[in-house]
Amino acid sequence: MSTPLLAVRGVKSFYGRVMALQGIDLDVHDGEIVTLIGANGAGKSTLMMTICGNPRAREGTITFDGTDITRMPTHEIARLKLAQAPEGRRIFSRMTVLENLQMGALVADESQFSQNLERMLTLFPRLKQRLLQRGGTLSGGEQQMLAIARALISRPRLLLLDEPSLGLAPLIARQIFDVIRTLNRQEKLTVFLVEQNAFHALKLAHRGYVMVNGRITHSGTGSELLERDEIKAAYLEGGRQQVAS
């Protein structure tokens, strides 16, 4: 197989003396949607943040598009066309929708801003109606759309998405998953997705990984993981009907 766009090798990460990641090996190839599932506290969001440089990996290496980014500052990683829509959205609540999108575009070609803005407003028509509204006054679904649009407006090669459906109504969550699928199919956007909604995430993904207590315990195609009895028992039973289209 070709060289991964993102390669995580033996990564260990700590919060104080507590080891949050216990030697993670993971690949994301160009044009893939790869999902990481696991229970709360498994270390999924910590891995996302470690890839972006905060916290730093204490051991191991993280390579993006052939460049070792393990010790690189977060703002320099962003300039390499790696963007993140973090858990909890973290939009600038006092800024307008337009100002939030301008912040996301700081690492992109300034001359392309109008074109990139129009592209985001086409993907998320709801944001077009809210362009001059403060981010903090948006609904939860609109804030999530804004967080994703803010990451996408820089035209990244890799989008890191952390819990995009968290706290959203199933219909809004489905709309967000549909946008991800469309961008991957039409523009070959590479996506690394952390998502508690395991059934929907594995249906969307080409490949998936399962994390338990800071370790990868299973990997395979999305459909393979969906069929594994232990995955069904741990992550799918009871929640399956709620998220199925």
Backbone bond lengths (Angstrom), bond angles and torsions (degrees), N, CA, C in turn:
res aa  C-N    CA-C-N  psi(-1)  N-CA   C-N-CA  omega(-1)  CA-C   N-CA-C  phi
1 M - - - 1.463 - - 1.526 109.30 -
2 S 1.313 116.76 154.67 1.460 121.70 -178.07 1.528 111.33 -66.52
3 T 1.341 115.36 165.53 1.463 120.96 178.08 1.526 109.66 -62.46
4 P 1.332 118.27 132.66 1.475 119.82 -179.24 1.531 111.70 -63.80
5 L 1.332 115.85 148.42 1.468 120.08 171.59 1.530 109.00 -68.25
6 L 1.333 116.02 -42.44 1.468 122.30 175.61 1.523 108.00 -122.05
7 A 1.338 116.47 126.01 1.463 121.15 177.68 1.524 108.98 -127.45
8 V 1.320 116.24 121.10 1.461 122.89 177.32 1.522 106.62 -110.13
9 R 1.332 116.56 123.65 1.462 120.88 -174.51 1.535 111.18 -130.38
10 G 1.331 115.98 115.16 1.459 121.62 173.55 1.515 114.69 59.66
11 V 1.342 116.88 32.06 1.465 119.70 -172.76 1.526 111.86 -77.98
12 K 1.336 113.26 126.06 1.467 121.15 172.95 1.518 107.99 -118.82
13 S 1.334 114.98 135.77 1.462 120.78 -178.33 1.521 108.54 -136.18
14 F 1.330 115.94 145.78 1.466 120.83 -174.09 1.525 110.93 -127.71
15 Y 1.329 115.62 149.21 1.457 122.62 163.07 1.520 105.64 -113.28
16 G 1.323 115.94 103.92 1.462 119.13 -171.86 1.518 109.21 64.85
17 R 1.337 116.66 -122.90 1.470 120.72 179.01 1.526 112.29 -96.46
18 V 1.316 116.55 -1.88 1.470 120.41 -177.63 1.531 109.61 -88.41
19 M 1.338 115.94 122.80 1.461 119.96 178.21 1.525 109.03 -80.50
20 A 1.324 116.42 113.40 1.468 121.33 -178.22 1.525 111.88 -88.09
21 L 1.335 116.98 -35.69 1.467 122.29 177.43 1.521 107.94 -119.58
22 Q 1.337 116.16 126.85 1.469 120.06 -169.26 1.527 112.30 -111.71
23 G 1.332 116.11 50.27 1.464 120.18 177.33 1.519 112.14 92.59
24 I 1.337 116.30 67.48 1.468 122.28 -174.54 1.525 110.89 -87.47
25 D 1.337 116.00 130.61 1.464 123.55 170.29 1.521 107.78 -119.01
26 L 1.332 115.69 126.22 1.468 119.59 -173.75 1.522 108.99 -160.41
27 D 1.336 116.94 142.64 1.467 122.39 178.10 1.524 110.92 -126.34
28 V 1.327 115.70 145.02 1.459 121.89 169.18 1.533 106.41 -130.12
29 H 1.327 116.85 120.17 1.464 121.15 -178.22 1.530 111.01 -94.56
30 D 1.299 114.91 154.82 1.465 122.08 -179.73 1.529 110.46 -53.42
31 G 1.337 116.64 128.58 1.460 121.21 176.60 1.519 115.06 86.63
32 E 1.320 117.84 0.26 1.466 121.70 -179.08 1.520 112.19 -91.62
33 I 1.336 115.06 156.17 1.463 122.17 158.54 1.525 105.88 -108.38
34 V 1.319 115.99 118.32 1.468 121.57 178.61 1.521 107.32 -118.05
35 T 1.323 116.19 132.12 1.463 119.87 -179.15 1.522 110.93 -115.43
36 L 1.313 115.09 148.41 1.464 122.94 176.75 1.521 107.24 -121.31
37 I 1.330 115.96 119.30 1.460 119.85 179.82 1.523 109.58 -116.42
38 G 1.324 115.33 161.73 1.459 121.09 179.58 1.510 109.44 165.38
39 A 1.313 115.73 167.27 1.462 121.13 -178.64 1.525 110.30 -72.11
40 N 1.335 116.30 166.37 1.469 121.18 172.44 1.523 109.66 -55.84
41 G 1.330 116.50 136.15 1.457 120.50 177.79 1.511 114.79 82.44
42 A 1.347 117.58 5.19 1.466 120.06 -178.31 1.523 112.54 -72.69
43 G 1.352 116.15 -22.85 1.461 119.99 -178.54 1.513 114.28 113.99
44 K 1.318 117.11 8.61 1.471 121.17 -175.14 1.529 111.19 -63.42
45 S 1.328 116.95 -51.65 1.466 120.03 -179.21 1.527 111.10 -67.05
46 T 1.339 116.57 -32.79 1.467 119.49 176.71 1.522 110.39 -61.15
47 L 1.335 117.32 -40.17 1.462 120.05 177.45 1.522 110.72 -62.60
48 M 1.329 116.88 -44.99 1.470 120.77 177.76 1.531 110.68 -56.19
49 M 1.315 116.24 -48.12 1.459 120.70 -177.91 1.531 111.49 -67.40
50 T 1.329 116.52 -36.00 1.464 120.52 179.13 1.521 111.01 -66.13
51 I 1.334 117.14 -38.70 1.466 120.33 176.22 1.531 109.83 -58.38
52 C 1.336 116.57 -37.04 1.466 121.61 -178.60 1.540 112.74 -87.49
53 G 1.334 117.66 3.24 1.457 120.10 171.36 1.508 117.66 96.33
54 N 1.340 117.97 6.63 1.456 120.33 -179.06 1.535 109.84 -150.08
55 P 1.341 119.00 100.75 1.467 128.01 7.41 1.522 112.31 -77.20
56 R 1.322 116.47 163.18 1.452 121.70 177.22 1.529 110.69 -76.03
57 A 1.321 115.75 144.86 1.458 119.86 170.35 1.526 108.29 -66.96
58 R 1.329 116.82 128.06 1.464 119.68 179.24 1.527 110.86 -84.09
59 E 1.339 115.89 -28.41 1.464 121.29 174.37 1.518 108.49 -137.98
60 G 1.339 115.40 158.26 1.457 120.44 177.53 1.517 112.48 90.85
61 T 1.338 115.19 -178.29 1.464 120.98 -178.15 1.524 110.75 -134.10
62 I 1.328 115.02 149.81 1.467 122.93 173.89 1.526 106.67 -126.34
63 T 1.321 116.46 121.20 1.468 121.71 -178.14 1.524 109.21 -118.83
64 F 1.323 115.98 131.21 1.458 121.30 177.46 1.526 108.88 -124.38
65 D 1.330 115.93 120.02 1.468 122.61 178.52 1.536 110.98 51.82
66 G 1.327 115.45 41.63 1.458 120.98 176.89 1.510 115.68 84.16
67 T 1.345 117.90 -3.56 1.464 122.21 -179.21 1.524 110.17 -106.15
68 D 1.316 116.90 130.38 1.461 121.49 176.24 1.535 108.36 -74.44
69 I 1.337 116.37 112.83 1.464 120.76 -177.25 1.528 111.89 -107.11
70 T 1.340 117.48 10.50 1.465 121.69 -172.88 1.521 112.59 -56.19
71 R 1.321 117.64 -39.87 1.467 121.52 -176.95 1.524 112.66 -108.63
72 M 1.308 117.13 9.15 1.461 121.50 -174.39 1.533 111.16 -80.33
73 P 1.344 118.63 140.10 1.470 120.50 175.54 1.529 111.74 -61.57
74 T 1.320 115.76 150.81 1.469 121.35 -175.37 1.524 112.21 -56.30
75 H 1.338 118.30 -42.89 1.470 119.78 -176.35 1.533 111.41 -66.95
76 E 1.331 116.91 -29.33 1.470 119.35 177.15 1.526 110.88 -74.72
77 I 1.333 116.36 -34.94 1.469 120.44 175.74 1.530 109.65 -61.21
78 A 1.340 116.88 -42.76 1.468 121.45 -179.93 1.530 111.25 -59.97
79 R 1.320 117.08 -35.58 1.467 120.54 -179.53 1.527 112.73 -69.42
80 L 1.332 116.58 -15.60 1.462 120.60 177.57 1.527 112.51 -83.18
81 K 1.326 116.57 7.29 1.475 122.82 179.62 1.527 112.02 76.53
82 L 1.329 115.73 39.40 1.454 122.37 170.88 1.526 106.19 -118.49
83 A 1.325 116.88 119.94 1.468 121.18 -175.68 1.518 110.18 -123.54
84 Q 1.331 115.51 150.64 1.454 121.26 -178.63 1.520 111.50 -127.99
85 A 1.340 115.55 135.90 1.467 121.94 165.96 1.520 105.31 -106.74
86 P 1.338 117.94 100.57 1.472 121.01 -167.78 1.521 113.66 -75.47
87 E 1.327 114.65 164.65 1.463 120.74 174.20 1.527 109.08 -60.71
88 G 1.330 116.15 139.21 1.453 120.11 179.12 1.526 113.89 81.28
89 R 1.336 116.19 7.74 1.484 124.37 173.73 1.517 113.91 71.13
90 R 1.337 117.40 -54.61 1.466 122.11 177.15 1.530 113.36 50.97
91 I 1.302 115.44 42.70 1.457 119.36 172.11 1.530 108.77 -74.52
92 F 1.324 116.04 166.99 1.466 120.94 175.53 1.528 107.11 -87.12
93 S 1.331 115.49 101.55 1.468 120.02 -167.84 1.527 113.10 -66.96
94 R 1.337 118.03 -27.98 1.466 120.00 -178.46 1.527 112.28 -88.25
95 M 1.305 116.32 -10.81 1.469 120.26 177.62 1.523 109.66 -89.23
96 T 1.319 116.04 154.40 1.460 120.24 175.27 1.526 109.84 -72.05
97 V 1.320 115.15 167.94 1.466 120.95 175.08 1.532 109.99 -55.80
98 L 1.333 116.11 -45.87 1.466 120.26 -179.87 1.528 111.08 -60.50
99 E 1.326 117.46 -43.55 1.467 120.71 -179.51 1.525 111.63 -65.85
100 N 1.331 117.31 -37.18 1.464 120.70 174.82 1.525 110.71 -60.53
101 L 1.315 116.65 -43.08 1.464 120.67 -179.87 1.528 111.23 -68.04
102 Q 1.317 116.24 -34.62 1.467 119.81 176.17 1.524 110.41 -64.14
103 M 1.333 117.27 -37.54 1.453 120.58 177.47 1.526 110.83 -63.22
104 G 1.317 116.19 -40.77 1.465 120.20 178.79 1.516 113.05 -65.70
105 A 1.330 115.55 -26.01 1.469 120.66 -176.37 1.521 113.58 -87.98
106 L 1.334 118.13 1.95 1.467 120.90 -175.96 1.526 113.04 -60.48
107 V 1.332 116.94 -28.63 1.472 119.60 -178.61 1.525 111.79 -94.51
108 A 1.335 117.69 4.96 1.461 121.63 -178.60 1.530 110.56 -104.42
109 D 1.316 115.81 172.25 1.462 122.53 177.08 1.529 109.10 -67.42
110 E 1.331 116.16 118.04 1.470 121.23 -175.64 1.525 112.07 -59.17
111 S 1.317 116.88 -34.51 1.468 120.43 -177.67 1.525 112.50 -67.90
112 Q 1.353 116.44 -16.42 1.463 120.64 -178.67 1.535 112.53 -95.85
113 F 1.347 117.45 3.77 1.463 119.08 -170.70 1.532 112.09 -61.23
114 S 1.317 118.21 -47.52 1.471 120.24 -177.30 1.524 111.21 -58.95
115 Q 1.316 115.69 -42.87 1.463 120.61 179.48 1.524 111.07 -65.86
116 N 1.342 116.06 -43.21 1.464 119.79 179.97 1.524 111.78 -68.41
117 L 1.337 116.55 -35.55 1.467 120.88 177.26 1.525 110.03 -63.35
118 E 1.308 116.63 -46.23 1.467 120.75 -179.74 1.531 110.41 -60.40
119 R 1.329 115.65 -37.64 1.469 120.82 178.87 1.526 110.28 -63.03
120 M 1.345 118.05 -42.92 1.460 121.36 179.77 1.528 111.16 -66.35
121 L 1.323 116.95 -39.61 1.464 120.40 -177.96 1.523 111.26 -72.40
122 T 1.318 116.82 -22.43 1.468 120.84 173.32 1.527 110.04 -75.79
123 L 1.336 116.02 -40.46 1.468 120.35 178.26 1.530 111.43 -67.74
124 F 1.326 116.04 -37.66 1.469 121.98 -176.45 1.530 108.95 -125.69
125 P 1.334 117.88 77.81 1.478 121.16 -176.55 1.530 112.91 -56.54
126 R 1.345 117.06 -28.20 1.463 120.95 -179.65 1.528 110.51 -60.21
127 L 1.338 116.44 -35.23 1.470 120.39 -178.49 1.528 111.41 -69.42
128 K 1.312 116.34 -29.11 1.473 119.93 179.25 1.529 110.30 -62.66
129 Q 1.325 115.88 -36.20 1.471 120.89 179.56 1.531 111.66 -75.24
130 R 1.333 116.72 -15.79 1.464 121.14 -174.71 1.536 112.10 -114.68
131 L 1.303 118.30 15.77 1.464 122.37 -166.58 1.524 113.39 -55.90
132 L 1.339 117.75 -37.15 1.464 120.87 -177.26 1.525 112.36 -102.80
133 Q 1.338 115.39 12.30 1.461 121.20 179.48 1.530 109.22 -91.25
134 R 1.334 116.72 145.59 1.466 119.90 178.28 1.525 110.72 -67.28
135 G 1.334 115.77 141.99 1.462 120.86 -177.55 1.509 113.49 -57.61
136 G 1.339 116.76 -36.24 1.457 120.58 -177.48 1.514 114.28 -68.30
137 T 1.325 117.96 -14.85 1.467 121.05 -179.94 1.528 112.73 -94.41
138 L 1.325 117.25 -1.52 1.465 120.78 179.56 1.527 110.92 -77.47
139 S 1.316 116.56 158.40 1.460 121.05 172.85 1.531 108.84 -70.08
140 G 1.341 116.31 167.74 1.458 120.23 179.49 1.520 112.50 -58.68
141 G 1.332 116.38 -43.09 1.463 120.22 179.16 1.514 111.95 -64.42
142 E 1.327 116.17 -40.97 1.471 120.14 179.04 1.526 110.94 -66.41
143 Q 1.334 116.78 -38.43 1.465 119.86 177.10 1.526 111.09 -63.36
144 Q 1.348 116.85 -38.43 1.457 119.43 178.40 1.532 110.77 -66.95
145 M 1.322 116.36 -40.73 1.463 119.84 176.12 1.527 110.58 -60.15
146 L 1.331 116.20 -40.81 1.462 120.84 179.77 1.527 110.81 -65.87
147 A 1.323 117.44 -41.75 1.469 120.68 179.05 1.525 111.15 -61.24
148 I 1.333 116.28 -41.15 1.467 119.92 179.41 1.524 110.57 -70.97
149 A 1.337 116.58 -42.75 1.468 120.19 178.85 1.527 111.06 -62.70
150 R 1.330 116.48 -38.64 1.474 120.42 178.57 1.530 110.55 -61.89
151 A 1.333 116.98 -36.72 1.463 120.36 177.46 1.529 111.38 -73.61
152 L 1.322 116.72 -38.25 1.464 121.15 -174.77 1.524 113.52 -76.68
153 I 1.325 118.12 -23.35 1.458 120.63 -171.51 1.537 111.80 -66.35
154 S 1.330 116.52 -19.34 1.468 119.96 177.01 1.526 112.02 -83.66
155 R 1.330 117.08 2.07 1.473 123.57 -178.04 1.533 111.47 53.75
156 P 1.336 116.84 60.48 1.465 120.15 -178.06 1.526 112.07 -71.51
157 R 1.329 115.59 157.32 1.465 120.93 171.43 1.515 110.18 -81.45
158 L 1.343 115.76 -30.29 1.462 120.86 179.34 1.517 108.82 -132.80
159 L 1.340 116.24 128.13 1.456 122.29 176.57 1.522 108.45 -108.19
160 L 1.334 116.24 123.00 1.456 122.11 172.79 1.525 108.13 -95.88
161 L 1.318 116.55 120.27 1.468 121.56 -177.06 1.519 109.02 -118.00
162 D 1.324 116.97 118.32 1.463 121.13 -175.66 1.522 109.87 -110.74
163 E 1.334 115.66 108.85 1.467 123.89 177.16 1.533 112.74 53.52
164 P 1.333 118.82 56.68 1.469 119.53 -177.19 1.523 114.77 -66.50
165 S 1.339 117.91 -22.85 1.472 118.48 -177.77 1.518 113.44 -97.35
166 L 1.337 117.40 1.45 1.465 121.03 -174.15 1.524 111.99 -59.83
167 G 1.335 115.84 122.72 1.457 121.39 176.11 1.517 115.35 77.09
168 L 1.333 117.42 7.59 1.464 120.06 -177.25 1.523 111.34 -100.45
169 A 1.325 115.63 151.83 1.456 120.67 173.00 1.527 109.07 -62.88
170 P 1.338 118.61 146.92 1.472 120.97 -177.07 1.532 113.92 -53.22
171 L 1.329 117.95 -37.26 1.465 120.36 -179.12 1.523 111.38 -65.00
172 I 1.330 116.88 -43.51 1.474 120.95 179.09 1.521 110.02 -67.04
173 A 1.326 116.65 -41.77 1.470 120.44 178.32 1.525 110.49 -59.57
174 R 1.333 115.69 -41.16 1.475 120.05 -179.58 1.524 110.40 -64.75
175 Q 1.333 116.92 -38.69 1.475 120.29 177.99 1.525 110.91 -61.77
176 I 1.331 116.52 -40.11 1.464 120.67 -179.56 1.529 110.41 -68.43
177 F 1.323 117.28 -42.53 1.468 120.02 176.29 1.535 110.66 -62.38
178 D 1.321 117.23 -37.13 1.473 120.85 179.10 1.529 111.12 -63.53
179 V 1.337 116.77 -39.48 1.475 120.57 177.84 1.530 110.03 -63.41
180 I 1.337 116.67 -43.43 1.466 120.73 179.00 1.529 110.44 -60.62
181 R 1.331 116.38 -46.20 1.466 120.97 179.53 1.528 111.03 -61.13
182 T 1.331 116.78 -43.12 1.468 121.23 -179.19 1.522 111.23 -63.54
183 L 1.334 117.27 -45.20 1.473 120.83 -179.65 1.526 110.91 -64.10
184 N 1.325 116.59 -37.17 1.454 119.74 179.12 1.527 110.97 -68.21
185 R 1.314 117.19 -42.79 1.462 120.59 -177.23 1.522 112.48 -73.84
186 Q 1.326 116.70 -41.74 1.468 119.92 -173.56 1.524 113.03 -87.32
187 E 1.335 117.13 -33.75 1.470 120.03 -174.74 1.521 112.85 -118.48
188 K 1.339 116.16 4.17 1.473 121.56 179.18 1.532 112.61 58.29
189 L 1.338 116.59 29.41 1.458 120.31 177.04 1.525 109.41 -63.05
190 T 1.330 116.22 131.70 1.459 122.09 176.88 1.528 108.48 -88.50
191 V 1.325 116.30 132.98 1.466 121.00 -174.57 1.524 110.10 -131.17
192 F 1.325 115.72 131.34 1.469 122.00 169.89 1.523 106.52 -113.86
193 L 1.330 115.61 115.90 1.457 122.89 -167.00 1.524 110.84 -117.65
194 V 1.328 115.75 124.14 1.467 121.63 168.88 1.523 106.57 -101.20
195 E 1.334 116.25 128.38 1.462 117.87 -171.89 1.528 110.08 -156.29
196 Q 1.355 115.53 129.18 1.461 120.37 177.49 1.521 112.21 -76.37
197 N 1.327 115.77 -25.23 1.457 120.92 178.77 1.528 107.81 -76.95
198 A 1.334 115.77 79.67 1.462 121.62 -167.15 1.527 112.81 -62.48
199 F 1.313 117.60 -40.71 1.463 120.03 -177.28 1.529 110.46 -62.29
200 H 1.320 116.60 -49.79 1.459 120.47 -178.00 1.523 110.74 -65.43
201 A 1.334 116.87 -40.17 1.462 121.06 -179.07 1.525 111.54 -65.01
202 L 1.321 117.73 -43.79 1.465 120.68 -178.84 1.522 111.49 -72.07
203 K 1.329 118.05 -29.97 1.470 120.57 174.00 1.525 110.77 -65.18
204 L 1.328 116.02 -34.79 1.462 122.06 -177.62 1.527 112.15 -78.59
205 A 1.338 116.85 -33.55 1.467 121.37 -167.14 1.523 112.95 -84.13
206 H 1.341 114.20 149.57 1.464 120.16 169.13 1.531 109.57 -73.24
207 R 1.335 115.30 -43.55 1.465 120.88 179.67 1.522 109.56 -137.67
208 G 1.328 114.56 160.88 1.456 118.56 -179.86 1.519 112.38 -144.66
209 Y 1.320 114.31 159.44 1.469 122.56 174.78 1.525 107.57 -129.58
210 V 1.337 115.59 149.64 1.460 121.59 175.59 1.528 107.71 -115.25
211 M 1.336 116.08 130.51 1.466 121.00 179.98 1.531 109.95 -114.11
212 V 1.321 115.25 132.54 1.465 122.47 175.89 1.527 107.65 -132.24
213 N 1.326 116.64 121.02 1.469 122.04 176.30 1.534 112.82 49.68
214 G 1.335 115.98 47.49 1.455 120.19 173.99 1.516 115.34 78.32
215 R 1.333 117.05 11.09 1.471 121.27 177.75 1.523 110.39 -128.52
216 I 1.328 116.59 148.66 1.457 121.40 171.71 1.525 107.98 -82.46
217 T 1.330 116.86 122.90 1.467 120.88 -176.84 1.526 112.83 -107.12
218 H 1.332 117.68 -26.58 1.467 121.73 179.35 1.518 108.95 -144.26
219 S 1.330 115.38 152.73 1.467 120.67 171.34 1.516 108.16 -151.20
220 G 1.320 115.69 159.27 1.463 120.44 179.50 1.510 109.79 162.60
221 T 1.322 117.33 -174.96 1.462 119.89 175.00 1.518 108.81 -68.28
222 G 1.327 116.12 160.37 1.456 119.54 178.61 1.512 111.76 -56.42
223 S 1.332 116.77 -43.70 1.473 120.40 -177.56 1.523 110.85 -68.50
224 E 1.344 117.92 -36.57 1.473 120.35 177.45 1.522 111.23 -61.80
225 L 1.316 116.35 -45.26 1.469 119.98 -178.79 1.519 111.33 -67.01
226 L 1.339 116.69 -35.41 1.461 119.97 178.28 1.531 112.08 -62.72
227 E 1.333 116.38 -27.54 1.465 120.38 -176.36 1.522 113.38 -90.43
228 R 1.326 118.17 -9.55 1.470 120.27 -176.89 1.518 109.91 -76.65
229 D 1.325 115.85 128.35 1.463 120.65 -175.20 1.528 112.24 -59.50
230 E 1.357 116.63 -39.77 1.464 118.64 -177.33 1.531 111.48 -69.68
231 I 1.336 116.79 -30.36 1.468 120.55 176.51 1.528 109.62 -71.62
232 K 1.332 115.47 -44.09 1.468 119.66 176.93 1.524 111.03 -56.65
233 A 1.323 116.07 -47.19 1.462 120.36 -176.31 1.524 112.13 -65.39
234 A 1.328 116.25 -39.18 1.464 119.99 -174.28 1.520 113.26 -82.56
235 Y 1.343 117.25 -35.25 1.473 119.06 -167.88 1.532 115.10 -126.14
236 L 1.338 117.99 -15.59 1.459 118.55 -171.33 1.520 114.02 -112.15
237 E 1.308 118.72 -30.79 1.453 119.71 -175.31 1.521 110.93 -61.27
238 G 1.323 115.33 131.68 1.470 120.81 177.52 1.503 113.66 90.06
239 G 1.323 118.90 -35.68 1.460 120.20 -178.17 1.512 113.79 -95.58
240 R 1.335 115.98 -7.27 1.450 120.58 -171.87 1.517 113.32 -63.03
241 Q 1.315 116.50 -47.67 1.465 119.47 -175.14 1.531 112.18 -66.22
242 Q 1.311 115.67 -33.53 1.461 119.72 -174.52 1.529 111.74 -63.79
243 V 1.338 117.43 -34.75 1.453 120.30 -173.22 1.522 113.71 -103.13
244 A 1.342 116.21 -9.18 1.459 117.69 -178.62 1.508 110.43 -66.02
245 S 1.345 116.38 139.59 1.462 120.41 -179.90 1.512 109.79 -71.27
